[in-house]
Amino acid sequence: MRTGHYHHGDLRAALLERAEQTLREQGADALSLRELARSLDVSHAAPSRHFKDRRALLDALALAGIQRLTAAARSGLARSGDGFRERAFAVARAYVDFAADHGALLELAFARKHDPAVTDGLELAWQPLKDDLRALIALGQAQGLIRAGDADRIGAILFTAVHGVAAQTASGRLSGPALDEVFDDLLTHLLRGLEPGADDEPLAEPAAPTC
């Protein structure tokens, strides 16, 4: 019987760290509690103290990804000024940079979010990021830089566009100067298109969540 190298209390962290490494290098299909236990030299039953099954492990990884993404976005906001455009560029760039560094984790976070069996805790984990986006749009409206209307619907437009760039970045299709150019062009033209116009009608509340 293996004695293991981890004391109770830090095995969970070690499992998540090794699971993220496997996710990054081999993909989600390669994740197995038994294989993680073997790689950490603990008994095959040891991970069950922290994760009842593979689904629980995936949810924990996704939760960690959402929390780290939110922290990265808020760090970007904290480094920016008070102007809407500067804050919009900062939070969007933080999102894209997170995708560049943790693409597999971001993909898993979205895959778990749309799983019919997703836990309430995982669903609620996205709320702080949604709240920050809503506040950002409200700021743009208050500064006269974003048209009137439902902040969630307008935020969904911004989020969807930025996520598209993030997805291409995570896959390696965009990087370096090409990424910088696409990112700057996207945000510049998108924010320009969301500016108030004389004939604009306020965007109504969406019929269903978009993300």
N, C-alpha and C positions, 0 to 999 in steps of 0.2 A: 504494500500500500504506500502511495506517495505521501511524503510528509508535507511537501509544498513549501513555498518561500514567502507566503503572504499571511499576515495575521488577520484575524477577523476584523473587519472595519476598513481595510484598504484593498481587499480583493475586488470589491465592486469597481473601484476606480481603475484597478489594473485591468479588469475585464473590459471596461469601456475603452480604455486607451488602446488595448490590443485589438479590440473589435473595430475601432476607427481605422487603425493601421490596415487591417484586413480589408475593410470596406474601400479604402483608398487604393490599395494595391491590386485587389482581386474582385471587388464588387460585392454587392449584398448577398448574392447567391452562395458565396463561399463562407458566409458566417454560420458558425455552428458552435453551440455551447460546449460540446464535447471536444472539438478541436481547440477552442480557446483554453479550456482546462488543460489539455495536453501541452499547449505551447507555454503555459504558465507553470507547468509541472505541479498541478494540484489534482486531486481526485476528480473523476468525471462528474461526481455528484456535487462538488463544492459550489459551482456556479448557481445551483438551484436555490441556494440560500438568499441570493440576490435577484435572480431572474427566474420566474417559474417556467418560462419556455422561451423559444427563439423570438416570438412576437414581442414579449416583454423587453427583450434585449434591444430589438429594433426600435421600439417606442422610446426607450431610454436614450438611445443614440440620437434619435430624431429630436427629442426634447432638449438634449444638450446642444444640438445644432441650432435650434430655434433660439435658445437663450444666448448663445454666443453671437449669432447673427444680430439679435436685438442689441446686445452690448456693443457690437461693432458699429451699428447704425447710430446709436446714442453717443458713442465716442466721436463719430464724425460730426454730429450736431454740436457737441460740446466744443469742438475745435473751430467751429464756424462763427460768423458774426450773427447779427440780428436780422439781416435782410433775407427776404424769402428766397431769392435766386441763389444766394450763397449757401443757404441752408439746404435747398433742394439739391444743388450740385454735390454738397458734402455727403448727405445721406445716401444719394444714389451711387456715388463713387464708393462709399464704404460697402454698399451691397455688392457691387461688381467686384471689388477687391476680395471680399469674403468668398465669392464664387470662384475666383481665381485660385485662392489658397485652399478652399475646402469644398470643391465642387461636388464630390461624392456625398458629402454630408448634407449639403443643401438639397441635392436631388432626393436623398432619402427622406429629409424632413417634409418635402412636398408629397412624396409618394405615400408616406404614412398619414399625412393630413387628409388625403382623399380616400384612404382605406375605409370601407363601411364599418369596420370594427374598431376604428380609432377611439381612444379613450377621451373622456371629457377633459382630462388634464392636458393632454396633448393639443386638443383644439383650443383650449383657453390660453395656452402658451403663446399663441400668435397674437393675442389681444393687445399687449403693450405696443407691438410694432404697428398694429392697425391704428391704435390711438395716437401714436406719434405721427403717422401719416395724415390722419384726420386733422390734427393740430397744425401740421405744416400747411395743408391746403387752406385752412381757416386763416392762417397768417397771411398767405398770399392774397386771399380775398380782402382781408382787412387793409392790406397795403395797396389795393387796387391793381394787382398784377395777375389775378386769376378771376375768371368770370364768376358770376353768382351761380348758386345752385348747390345741390347736395354734395357735401365734401367727400363722402364715401365713393360716390360715382366718379367724381373728378380724380380722386386719389387712385381709383382702380385703373384709370387711363395711364397715369404716371407709373404706377406699379407694374402694369403689364408690359409697358415699353421697356422699362429698366430691367425687368426680369428676363426679357428676350435677349438683351445684351449680356446679362449675367450667365444665361444658359449657354450662349456661344462661347463665352469666356471659359466657363467650366469645362466645356468639351475640347478646348484648345483651338477652336476655329478663329478666335480673336485674341490677340496679345500684342504687347509692345506698342509701337507708334500707331499701328492700325486700330487697336482698341481705343487708344486715346482720341483718335480722330473721330471714330464712330460714336464714341460716348459723348464727346463735346457737341458734335452735330446733332445727335438725337435730342439731348437735353435743350440745346438752344432752340431748335425748331419746335419741339414739343411745347416748351413753355411759351414760346411766341404764339403758338396756335391756341393756347388756353387763355390768352389775354382777353380782357373784356372788349367787346365790340358794340357799336351803336345798335345793331339789329339783333344781338344775341338774346336768346331766351334762356332762362336759368335751366340747368340740367336737373331733371327730376330725380327722385330717389330711385335706385335700380330695383327691378322686380325681384332679383335674386342675387345672392352674393356672387362675386366674380372670381374670388380667390380663396 
